Amino acid sequence: MGKITGYDNENLQMPTKILEMGLLPETIFQVLYQAPFGGPLYIEYGSEKTRVALREEEAEFINVEVWA
C-alpha cells in the first residue's frame, strides 16, 4: 500500500494517461500484483476500488510514499 506524492516530470515526458486514470497526488493505492517477466503492475485505488494496469515505464513517473 502507498500514497502518490507527486510526479517526476522534469522533461515533460509523463504520459497524460496517468492523470486521466485519476492517479493524482494524495491518492492511496495498493499494488495487487505484477505480471511476470517485467509485465505491468496491477493497482487498485479509490473508494470505488478502481483497478488499472501500468507499464513499468509509466509507473516510473509516479513518486510514492510506501506504507507497510
C-alpha positions as CSV (number, residue, x, y, z in Angstrom):
1,M,0.0,0.0,0.0
2,G,1.1,3.5,-0.5
3,K,0.2,7.1,-1.4
4,I,1.1,9.1,-4.5
5,T,3.1,12.1,-3.5
6,G,3.8,13.7,-6.9
7,Y,5.4,13.1,-10.3
8,D,8.9,13.1,-11.7
9,N,8.1,15.0,-14.9
10,E,11.2,17.3,-15.4
11,N,11.4,16.6,-19.1
12,L,7.6,16.7,-19.6
13,Q,7.6,13.1,-20.9
14,M,5.0,11.7,-18.5
15,P,2.1,10.1,-20.3
16,T,-1.2,12.1,-19.8
17,K,-2.8,8.6,-19.3
18,I,-1.6,8.7,-15.7
19,L,-3.7,11.8,-14.9
20,E,-6.6,10.7,-17.0
21,M,-6.9,7.5,-15.0
22,G,-7.2,9.5,-11.8
23,L,-3.8,8.7,-10.3
24,L,-3.5,12.1,-8.6
25,P,-1.3,13.2,-5.7
26,E,-2.7,12.1,-2.3
27,T,-4.3,9.0,-4.0
28,I,-4.0,5.9,-1.8
29,F,-3.4,2.7,-3.7
30,Q,-2.5,-0.9,-3.4
31,V,-0.4,-3.0,-5.8
32,L,-2.3,-6.2,-6.4
33,Y,0.4,-7.9,-8.4
34,Q,3.0,-7.6,-11.2
35,A,2.8,-9.7,-14.3
36,P,5.8,-11.9,-14.9
37,F,8.8,-11.0,-17.0
38,G,8.6,-7.3,-16.2
39,G,5.0,-7.0,-17.2
40,P,2.6,-4.3,-15.9
41,L,1.7,-3.5,-12.3
42,Y,-1.9,-4.0,-11.4
43,I,-3.1,-1.5,-8.8
44,E,-6.3,-0.7,-7.0
45,Y,-7.2,2.7,-5.7
46,G,-10.1,4.9,-4.6
47,S,-13.3,4.3,-2.8
48,E,-14.7,2.6,-5.9
49,K,-11.8,0.1,-5.9
50,T,-10.7,1.1,-9.4
51,R,-8.2,-1.3,-10.9
52,V,-5.7,-0.3,-13.6
53,A,-2.6,-1.7,-15.2
54,L,0.5,0.4,-15.5
55,R,3.6,-0.5,-17.5
56,E,6.8,-0.1,-15.6
57,E,7.9,2.8,-17.9
58,E,4.7,4.7,-16.8
59,A,4.9,3.8,-13.1
60,E,8.5,5.3,-13.0
61,F,7.0,8.8,-13.4
62,I,5.0,8.5,-10.1
63,N,6.5,9.3,-6.8
64,V,5.1,7.4,-3.9
65,E,5.3,7.1,-0.1
66,V,5.3,3.3,0.6
67,W,3.2,2.1,3.6
68,A,3.9,-1.2,5.3
